[in-house]
Amino acid sequence: MIGRNWYRNHEALLAGLIGLLCVVVSAFNPAFWSTATVFNVLRSSLVGAMFALGVLLVMLAGGIDVSFMAIGISAGYGAVVLLPARDSPWMALLAFALALLIGLGLGLINAAVIVGTRMQTLIATLGTQGIFRGALLAFVGTRYIDNLPAGLRSFARADLVTTTLHNGTIARLHWLIVPASALCALTAWLLRSTMLGRGIYAVGGDEESARRAGLSVGRIRIAVFGMAGALAGFAGLSQITLARQANPFELVGGELDVLAAVVIGGAAINGGRGSVRSTLLGVLLISLIKNSLILLGVPSAWQRAAVGLLLLAAVATQALGAAKRPPRPILDGPRTEDA
């Protein structure tokens, strides 16, 4: 009950910060309250949310992954290169299937390195990040693709909702919001209602106790990194689709925003505690901050500073509260996962 109450309070705090930020920004720029702003925030949050889901899974299991951006662009760019040029709705589906499979494969490579060598996840994924990125540039390509394959190009122009604003501009919400929402719901269900989800929380809470309880720690880590890789692959191709261009030099270097969103969302950096709903609130807060600073005309360098300050505040809060928090029973289930 304590864990659940803590998370509800944390979610309320995040929601309050988001609301306060909206009020402050709208006071300086009344144009903030518009359909275009809502669609822009959702659009800018979509890719980050998919990456954050994978990072959350790894963090819940007691690890830290920094290779997810490299996996994302490798899977996305690789899918674009491999996709046939035919103009068919099925080609977009094939592209995302390819990205998911490539991401899954790269995630399993991470798992093999970590489980096989028992290396720390941060060090291992720092190494594989360089390997994945180097392999992409050496064997797949360095060419900037501004003309996507026909099937993917058609999907890139597909909008779920379009509305014309009073000033004549058109606000658009892409169809990708539908599968992205489904993946969020599926991840929340997996953590809340399956034995694998319970196992992920257990391994992150206390790996040795989980092993003594009969859980296969190695298999759980393999599943976690495989799912994280697949989610990164989906996110990478989503970024390419929304940008309508494939750049192999994109994404890598943006890990801070995603890691910050997950930690700000309340995921414990040492594992065993976190939720999908809180993580999504963290992603939304980061996206709102970046969009708000742009609307206020603040230089982009301050965006990184704001995210860094929020990350430090979140980690400090965890550190101060860790000593006061009673241990959670290993097989008591993911009581913090209410999403």
C-alpha positions in Angstrom: 0.0 0.0 0.0 2.9 2.4 0.7 4.4 1.9 -2.7 1.0 2.5 -4.4 0.3 5.6 -2.3 3.8 6.9 -3.1 3.2 6.5 -6.8 -0.2 8.1 -6.7 1.3 11.1 -4.9 4.2 11.2 -7.4 1.8 11.1 -10.3 -0.3 13.9 -8.7 2.9 16.0 -8.3 3.8 15.4 -12.0 0.3 16.3 -13.1 0.4 19.4 -10.9 3.8 20.5 -12.5 2.4 20.0 -15.9 -0.7 22.0 -15.1 1.4 24.8 -13.5 3.7 24.9 -16.5 0.8 25.2 -18.9 -0.6 28.1 -16.9 2.7 30.0 -16.7 3.4 29.6 -20.4 -0.1 30.6 -21.4 0.3 33.8 -19.4 3.2 34.8 -21.5 1.9 33.3 -24.8 -1.9 32.9 -25.1 -1.4 31.0 -28.3 -0.3 28.1 -26.2 -3.9 27.1 -25.6 -4.6 25.7 -29.1 -5.2 22.5 -30.9 -1.9 22.9 -32.7 0.0 23.0 -29.4 -1.8 19.8 -28.2 -1.0 18.0 -31.5 2.6 19.2 -31.5 3.2 18.1 -27.9 1.6 14.7 -28.6 3.7 14.3 -31.8 6.9 15.3 -30.1 6.1 12.9 -27.2 5.3 9.9 -29.3 8.9 8.8 -30.2 10.2 9.6 -26.8 7.4 7.6 -25.1 8.3 4.5 -27.2 12.0 4.8 -26.2 11.0 5.4 -22.6 9.0 2.2 -22.4 12.0 0.2 -23.3 14.3 2.1 -20.9 11.6 1.6 -18.2 11.7 -2.2 -18.7 15.5 -2.3 -18.4 15.5 0.0 -15.4 12.8 -2.0 -13.6 15.0 -5.1 -14.0 17.9 -3.2 -12.3 19.9 -2.1 -15.4 20.6 1.1 -17.3 20.6 1.0 -21.1 22.2 3.7 -23.2 22.2 1.9 -26.5 18.5 2.4 -27.3 19.0 5.4 -29.6 21.6 3.5 -31.6 19.3 0.5 -31.9 16.4 2.8 -32.9 18.2 4.5 -35.8 19.9 1.3 -36.9 16.5 -0.6 -37.0 14.7 2.3 -38.6 17.3 3.1 -41.2 17.9 -0.5 -41.9 14.1 -1.1 -42.5 14.0 1.8 -44.9 17.0 0.5 -46.9 15.5 -3.1 -47.1 11.9 -2.0 -47.8 10.7 -2.7 -51.4 9.8 0.4 -53.5 6.2 -0.7 -54.2 3.4 1.7 -53.2 1.1 -0.4 -51.1 -0.4 0.1 -47.6 1.2 -3.2 -46.7 4.7 -1.8 -47.3 4.4 0.5 -44.2 3.3 -2.5 -42.1 6.3 -4.5 -43.5 8.6 -1.6 -42.7 7.6 -1.6 -39.0 7.8 -5.4 -38.9 11.3 -5.2 -40.2 12.2 -2.4 -37.7 10.8 -4.5 -34.8 12.7 -7.6 -35.9 16.0 -5.7 -36.3 15.5 -4.0 -32.9 14.7 -7.3 -31.3 17.8 -8.8 -32.7 20.0 -6.0 -31.5 18.4 -6.1 -28.1 19.1 -9.8 -27.9 22.8 -9.0 -28.7 22.7 -6.7 -25.6 21.2 -9.5 -23.6 23.8 -12.1 -24.8 26.6 -9.8 -23.8 25.2 -8.9 -20.4 23.9 -12.4 -19.4 26.9 -14.2 -20.9 29.6 -12.0 -19.3 27.7 -10.7 -16.3 28.9 -7.3 -17.2 27.3 -4.2 -15.8 24.5 -3.1 -18.2 25.7 0.5 -18.4 29.2 -0.6 -19.5 27.9 -3.3 -21.8 25.5 -1.0 -23.6 28.0 1.8 -23.9 30.1 -0.8 -25.9 27.3 -2.1 -28.0 26.1 1.4 -28.7 29.3 2.1 -30.5 29.2 -1.3 -32.3 25.7 -0.9 -33.5 26.3 2.6 -34.8 29.6 1.6 -36.4 28.0 -1.4 -38.1 25.2 0.9 -39.4 27.5 3.4 -41.0 30.0 0.7 -42.3 27.6 -1.9 -43.7 24.2 -0.3 -44.1 24.9 3.2 -45.3 25.6 6.8 -44.6 23.4 8.2 -47.3 20.8 10.8 -46.3 17.4 9.5 -47.7 15.0 12.3 -48.2 12.8 10.3 -50.6 11.4 7.4 -48.5 10.1 4.2 -50.3 6.6 4.8 -51.8 4.7 2.7 -49.3 6.3 4.3 -46.2 6.0 7.8 -47.9 2.3 7.4 -48.2 1.9 6.4 -44.6 4.1 9.3 -43.5 1.3 11.6 -44.9 -1.5 9.7 -43.2 -3.2 11.8 -40.4 -5.7 10.5 -37.9 -7.1 14.0 -37.2 -6.7 17.3 -39.1 -8.2 20.6 -38.2 -8.0 24.0 -39.7 -7.2 26.8 -37.2 -8.6 30.3 -37.2 -5.4 31.6 -38.8 -5.7 29.2 -41.6 -2.9 26.8 -40.5 -3.7 23.1 -40.4 -3.0 21.1 -37.2 -2.3 17.4 -37.8 -2.2 14.3 -35.5 -0.6 11.3 -37.2 -1.9 7.7 -37.2 1.1 6.5 -35.3 -0.6 7.7 -32.1 -2.8 4.6 -32.4 -0.1 1.8 -32.4 1.9 3.8 -29.9 -1.0 4.0 -27.5 -1.6 0.2 -28.0 2.1 -0.5 -27.1 1.8 1.6 -23.9 -1.3 -0.3 -22.9 0.3 -3.6 -23.7 3.4 -2.8 -21.7 1.3 -1.7 -18.7 -0.7 -4.9 -18.9 2.5 -7.0 -19.1 3.9 -5.4 -16.0 0.7 -5.5 -14.1 -0.9 -8.9 -15.0 1.8 -11.4 -16.0 4.3 -13.5 -14.3 7.0 -12.0 -16.5 6.1 -8.6 -15.2 6.2 -9.8 -11.6 9.6 -11.3 -12.4 10.9 -8.0 -13.9 10.0 -6.2 -10.7 11.5 -9.0 -8.5 14.8 -9.1 -10.3 15.2 -5.3 -10.1 14.1 -5.3 -6.4 16.6 -8.0 -5.3 18.3 -10.2 -7.9 19.6 -12.7 -5.4 16.3 -13.1 -3.6 14.6 -13.5 -6.9 17.0 -16.3 -7.9 16.5 -18.1 -4.6 12.7 -17.8 -5.2 13.2 -19.9 -8.4 13.0 -17.2 -11.0 15.3 -17.5 -14.0 17.1 -14.2 -13.9 18.9 -14.8 -17.2 15.7 -15.5 -19.1 14.0 -12.4 -17.6 16.9 -10.2 -18.7 16.9 -11.7 -22.2 13.2 -11.0 -22.4 13.6 -7.4 -21.1 16.4 -6.5 -23.5 14.6 -8.1 -26.4 11.4 -6.1 -25.7 13.4 -2.9 -25.2 15.2 -3.5 -28.5 11.9 -4.1 -30.3 10.4 -0.9 -28.8 13.5 1.1 -29.8 13.2 -0.3 -33.4 9.5 0.9 -33.5 10.5 4.3 -32.1 13.4 4.7 -34.6 11.2 4.1 -37.6 8.5 6.3 -36.1 11.0 9.1 -36.0 11.9 8.6 -39.6 8.2 8.4 -40.6 7.3 11.6 -38.8 10.4 13.4 -40.2 9.7 12.0 -43.7 13.5 11.4 -44.1 16.0 8.8 -43.0 19.3 10.2 -41.6 21.7 7.6 -40.1 23.3 10.3 -38.0 20.0 11.2 -36.3 18.8 10.3 -32.7 22.1 9.2 -31.2 23.0 11.8 -28.5 19.4 12.3 -27.3 19.6 9.7 -24.6 19.5 12.3 -21.8 15.9 13.4 -22.5 14.5 9.8 -22.4 16.5 8.7 -19.3 15.4 11.9 -17.6 11.8 11.3 -18.4 11.9 7.8 -17.0 13.6 8.8 -13.8 11.4 11.9 -13.4 8.5 9.5 -13.8 9.6 7.8 -10.6 11.5 4.7 -11.9 14.1 3.8 -9.4 17.6 3.9 -10.8 18.5 0.7 -8.9 15.5 -1.2 -10.2 12.3 -2.7 -8.9 10.1 0.4 -8.9 8.3 2.3 -11.7 5.2 2.4 -13.8 4.1 3.1 -17.4 1.7 5.8 -16.4 4.2 7.8 -14.4 6.8 7.3 -17.2 4.4 8.8 -19.7 3.8 11.8 -17.4 7.5 12.2 -17.3 7.8 12.1 -21.1 4.9 14.6 -21.4 6.6 17.0 -18.9 9.9 16.9 -20.8 8.1 17.5 -24.1 6.1 20.4 -22.6 9.2 22.0 -21.2 11.0 21.9 -24.5 8.0 23.2 -26.5 7.3 25.9 -23.9 10.8 27.2 -24.0 10.6 27.4 -27.8 7.3 29.3 -27.6 8.9 31.7 -25.0 11.9 32.3 -27.3 14.4 30.7 -24.8 17.6 29.5 -26.5 17.8 25.8 -27.1 20.9 25.4 -24.9 18.7 26.2 -21.9 16.4 23.2 -22.8 19.3 20.8 -22.0 20.0 22.7 -18.7 16.3 22.4 -17.7 16.2 18.7 -18.4 19.5 18.2 -16.5 18.2 20.1 -13.5 15.0 18.0 -13.4 17.0 14.8 -13.6 19.2 15.8 -10.7 16.2 16.8 -8.7 14.5 13.4 -9.4 17.6 11.4 -8.5 18.1 13.5 -5.3 14.5 12.9 -4.3 15.0 9.1 -4.8 18.2 9.1 -2.8 16.6 11.0 0.1 13.5 8.8 0.2 15.3 5.4 -0.3 16.3 5.1 3.4 12.7 5.7 4.6 11.0 3.3 2.1 10.3 -0.2 3.5 11.4 -3.1 1.3 8.8 -4.6 -1.0 8.2 -8.4 -0.8 9.9 -10.0 -3.8 6.9 -11.8 -5.2 4.3 -9.5 -4.0 3.7 -8.3 -7.6 4.1 -5.0 -9.3 2.0 -3.0 -6.8 3.3 0.3 -8.1 2.0 -0.4 -11.6 -1.5 1.0 -11.8 -1.4 2.1 -15.5 
